[in-house]
């Protein structure tokens, strides 16, 4: 059996449905399969990756007046795989296929067409579908055996792999630390995370889950529901232990040694709590000064300062909860690492001597840890599912209790410094990528290790790659592909793995293998034979040459482009965007669909070529957005994008559709005069302070309570405002309304949308008559004060201006929009649009979520306050 020889690029596989063998090559005089007027055509292509491919294909789609209903793409070690789902009329199908074939030949690509029919294609998330994210991190190489073992657990519970991501910066050979693979999984209704992680309950009490498989292959694992983005939200509580977690040693053992005692004399029998009580009893009569001596030489686990700093910057609350440590030691750790809580047992002291007993009311902390976790979460208003446990506590529990802890809290992140050495692994397990961690290290000096000190080592071995495709997504597919590379092949490693899926029900997967002893040609033959036997279509295969380029160079010029157009992104818009990418030699790496029911929002991950100025390219995209009537946002794909914590809104024509001053004027009978002044001010043609002064004067003599009561009763909220604010609140963002309008209405909007702060102007009221005097009271919310209030709230919330988002529409919002890390002009006046880097002109405020990377599916789950995937109502 010889490795598959790629067909000439001009050849096409045309299949009417799954299971029909490939048809002959399409000739110029061939006839197209019968199609309905709105037939669905799926086009899959593969070949060498280079800029301009998407542009060429979209031009053909546009010329034949077809609509794109879905698309996906990924790049694997220089090889491109992409899929388009098109709606093509019966007269355009054959012409389109011919033109795409010619284009493919020009770009050295191969194509496959098939027609699943409208009934087989579906958009969005399936009814009842739950999506989980499994993060696998290891200081060793990822192996086929590891992925097969994980997929075997998923198969047992009928879970289907949707996507696999293995970024360049998440490879140990590039980051010098860890390999990380992230797997997105579709779970049937009723499947629990605890079942997947720990294993299903069995009669014997044993269990086999993802965690066990990971440990068997020297890896660590976390699992959580995919609610938004790729990491836990900022409204989380992270709980650490001290011994062998934040600190490198067992603190109690160190106290014993300082007192001249040997902790190893304590028998290993019995529970940890019993052994600790025995150790404490040995300290009877010893000076309490030994504790301070231990504190003076206490060593933190490498990475502890970095982890705590990063999580605090995200807005997480941090706690120490331990029944092993000693209170004064725990308080010292709290101060040094900036923790928020410490709950710890303490040693009893009398006359400066240790009594050999624990003291106080917390002698039974070991029995009440779950209660204490719930107490801290309740105090912070944090959902139990956002309580993250870091340490080995859960791993020491029985399967039943571990399952209970995983169902109640989560995710659980295993760590023991004797085994893992560096606490930084927890950042990878919680969703950070290698470039994020590197940026955090460079941003702040940490004593444990510097970013430049990490040495990346390329593993030895020969490499080969295979890309495969299937018409459907089924449980166990990964296992079926990789099975030939597991038995007796311990030298097999995976250099890169990627998988993407489409809403048409199919999948594409790519593998770059590394082999140390076996000959790659023989393994390639086995793999190709197995794939063909199992019904997979092999899109490409071959040996991989040794790389000589810097693998992280592209990561340093990695950006995301968010495209939003409602009700659906048109082929014309996509063609223009792809043309812009091709003209600037921008490489399209990944396509992710953010919307559910229609293809209204896409996120493109791109690499900019050296020499292309990001600012110039961004301006070109903004110009295109105005021409197309589509919203386009261009952002650097870095750690700052994920660390935003505060969102500040303008009120009039942003959170609500009215201008409050105009509504007041309408009731007061001075609508025309006030509207004229308002228009001048919002367009920047009149000083804001003077315009406010003139408009307020026109309201003199009117009853304040009646005016504001009527306005509040008739407020019209902007579409998407409630969904946006509800989602942001559940993600842990703090929110404020800062308005040049008036405080009574701002308070009403704050209450309705659940905002944390409200600032606006106050109209002076005559205390005796209750009538407006025609003047304001207190400081006026000018454009400059809006910016100052943004900075003040950020300071109060403990975040930097770079971590803020501002949304507004008027000229008085410009200073605030320019100061924020992400300033969004929402359906804004022309002058505001001209000076804003980010614009939304879709009349739906929830579009803001797409710009921060939150998909529609995630937003629906979060904003609805639905039951957790475990079937219990969770208050996030």
Buried (B, 14 or more C-beta within 10 A) or exposed (E): EEBBEBEEBBBBBBBBEBEEEBBEBBEEEBEBBEBEEEBBBBBBBBBEBEBBBBBBBBBBBBBBEBBBBBBBBBBBBEBBBBBBBBBBBBEBBBBBBBBBBEBBBEBEBBBBBBBBEEEBBEBBBEEEBBBBBBBBBBBEBBBBBBBBBBBBBBBBBEBBBBBBBBBBBBBBBBBBBBBBBBBBBBBBEEBBBBBBBBBBBEEEEEBBBBBBBBBEBEBBBBBBBBBBBBBBBBBBBBBBBBBBBBBBBBBBBBBBBBBEBEBEEBEEEEEEBEBBBBBBEBBEEBBBEBBEBBBEEBEBBBBBBBBBBBBBBBBBBBBBBBBBBBBBBBBBBBEBBEBBBBBBBBBBBEEEBBBBBBBEEBBEBBEBBBEBBBEBBEEBEBBBBBBBBBBBBBBEBEBEEBBBBBBBBBBBBBBBBEEBBBBBBBBBBBBBBBBBBBBBBEBEEBEBBEBEEBEBEBEEBBBBBBBBBBBBBBBBBBBBBBBBBBEEBEEBBBBBBBBBBBBBBBBBBBBBBBBBEBEBEEBBBBBBEBBBEBBBBBBBBBEBEEEEEEBBEBBBBBBBBBBBBBEBBBBBBBBBBBBBBBEBBBBBBBBBBBBBEBBBBBBBBBBBEEEEEEEEBBEBBBEBBEEBEBBBBBBBBBBBBBBBBBBBBBBBBBBBBBBBBBBBBBBBEBBEEBBBBBBBBBBBEBBBBEBBBBBBEBBBEBBBEEBBEBBBEEBEBBBBBBBBBBBBBBBBBBBBBBBBBBBBBBBBBBEBBEBBBBBBBBBBBEEEEEBBBBEBEEEBBBBEBBBBBBBBBBEEBEBBBEBBBBBBBBBBBBBBBEBBBBBBBBBBBEBBBEBBBBBBBBEBBBBBBBBBBBBBBBBBBBBEEEEBBBEEEBEB
